[in-house]
Amino acid sequence: MEKYWHSVTLDKDLCKGCTHCLKLCPTQAIRVQGGKAKILKERCIDCGECIRVCPYHAKKAVTDSFEMLKRFKHSIALVAPAFYGQFSRTEDIDTILTALIDLGFDDVFEVAKGAQAVTKKTNELLASGELLKPSISSACPAVVRLIAIKFPNLISNIVPLKSPMEVSAAQAREEAAIKTGLSPDEIGIFFISPCAAKATFIKGGYTVNKSNVDGVISIKDVCIKMSRQFQKIADVKNLHEAGSSGVMWAASGGEAEATTAKKFIAVDGIHNVIKVLEEIEDGKLGDIEYVEALACPGGCVGGPLTTENSFSARAKIQRICKSIDDTDVTFGENINMFWDQAMVYRPVMNLDPDINEAMRKLNLIDELYEQLPKLDCGSCGSPGCRTLAEDIVRGYAKETDCIFKLREKVSAMARDMLELEGQNTLLSSKKSEEENK
Amino acid sequence: MAEVMKLHYTVSGDDFTRAGETSSKVKKTLNQLGFRPEVVRKVAISMYEAEINMVIHANGGTIDVDISPEEIIIVMQDTGPGIPDIEKAMQEGYSTADHNVRELGFGAGMGLPNMKRYSDDMQIDTEVGKGTCVKLVIKAKE
């Protein structure tokens, strides 16, 4: 696997080279070069902000297709709780899960059950007093990546548990192997995902050696097929098992409220998450026990690969949760819920490995920045004047990429030419004067 | 090129919402320069406390940060009321902040103690009626 594989990619043909994604990217991972956007792979955290904002749909999430199901003898749809809030036709979980079976999956497994297991484990850890306060949830892979590149001091605050998706996948495989008698690698586990970050995670997560998920199919792709499926359902199977506290993880606040933490905060939207993480870093939120942090606005229901708007989806999830019991389906005795490997700081924002050299570069950046117009217009292809100055010093851009600098240069050149022309005229008139003498 | 990078900031005294801007900027700079995360954290927390102190007690002031690969020296100068009893001010929980400030969640009496805890050396030079100068040294080398 490539060192920095990303689900979020660019369709060059559709990209107009505008500045929408450039300016919203929370890690300044986008540049426009040669009229097309370019994603700096080491900085991208797959939050999907650019997918959401691109008016030309040039930013895409690479996910797997239904074709992949054929590779396995037994396929299981691992259903994100956000999926339940996507349909206007039904809010009945059994109906939704039955439609998935009709679509070609051999079985379904609700990630909400994994969420309940993670909650239980989190509560044990909170009670043990071993966690650093405030403890930060590890559920959102985009937030985990953000912390790995921008908040090294908070790495040890993350609760070192696998995500509900990963825990559910392990459990689903184990149960299916017993049920079908197949070997574990003949079973295909497919996560029905609201976001790109999960697709990136299964191909190269920071905290698991090898994901138990074999493929990620976007909620969008499934919904298109499902809309035709609902009418055909002959008999609704009894498939739903998860409790309401697991389903509520779909929307922001659900996860934190399910914990035993008395003082918690739930923050959603990647830019809000950054603000809160900065406050934690400054020691301002020391009295908070638990922080739920989700990159998408509204939580997973606001994922870039969902179809329903996050507000309607949230309302549906809330209605669904009221209509079902909070059944305790906790599992996890046989699976390792902790990270396989510790998270390490990835200092991709560093200017240079040598501090002296980095200081020299930073001085240059400051000097250059003072010369720039500070309009942050983005026309140069960098998200702002400060980043352009950085890019120049890093060797990726030049000063005349700034259109204002270019204009200054062009007018200076024009002045020089006029002056030159003036001198020539003066010379030739002097010459003709002398010839006439 | 000088081996020391000098940063200078003015902290405005009338805006609580902006307190923390300077420490945030310095934090970003140190991260870019590649200082160890623990060092950045010590600087960020001690500087934030100092900034808040300047706003609460002294109507603002100036902050000078000298960065070198060996250490980070932060000098904070204000022309506020000065500290009459440093020993008391160093006690955790002791605060002279008024009621309004406490309502805002500040003035818990942890400012100076936290600055001392997160720095490797702290010197306070203060004169009642004239102002206070706090110098913090944070070692960058292991």
Contacts between the chains, C-beta under 8 A, distances in Angstrom:
chain1	res1	chain2	res2	distance
A	150	B	31	7.7
A	152	B	31	8.0
A	152	B	37	3.7
A	152	B	40	7.8
A	153	B	37	4.8
A	153	B	38	7.4
A	153	B	40	6.8
A	153	B	41	4.4
A	278	B	24	6.6
A	281	B	27	7.2
A	281	B	41	6.8
A	281	B	44	6.2
A	282	B	20	6.4
A	282	B	23	6.6
A	282	B	24	7.6
A	282	B	27	7.9
A	282	B	44	5.5
A	282	B	45	6.2
A	282	B	48	4.8
A	283	B	44	7.9
A	283	B	45	4.5
A	283	B	48	7.0
A	283	B	114	7.5
A	284	B	48	7.6
A	345	B	37	6.3
A	347	B	31	7.8
A	347	B	34	6.3
A	349	B	31	6.1
A	349	B	32	5.9
A	350	B	31	7.6
A	350	B	32	6.4
A	350	B	33	7.5
A	350	B	34	4.3
A	351	B	32	5.2
A	351	B	33	6.6
A	351	B	34	7.1
A	352	B	34	6.9
A	353	B	34	6.7
A	354	B	34	8.0
A	355	B	33	5.7
A	355	B	34	5.8
A	355	B	35	7.0
A	355	B	69	4.2
A	355	B	140	8.0
A	356	B	1	7.9
A	356	B	3	6.7
A	356	B	69	6.0
A	358	B	32	6.9
A	358	B	33	4.5
A	358	B	34	5.4
A	359	B	1	7.5
A	359	B	3	7.7
A	359	B	5	4.9
A	359	B	33	6.1
A	359	B	67	6.9
A	359	B	69	7.8
A	360	B	1	4.9
A	362	B	5	6.8
A	362	B	29	6.8
A	362	B	32	6.4
A	362	B	33	6.3
A	363	B	1	6.9
A	363	B	5	6.7
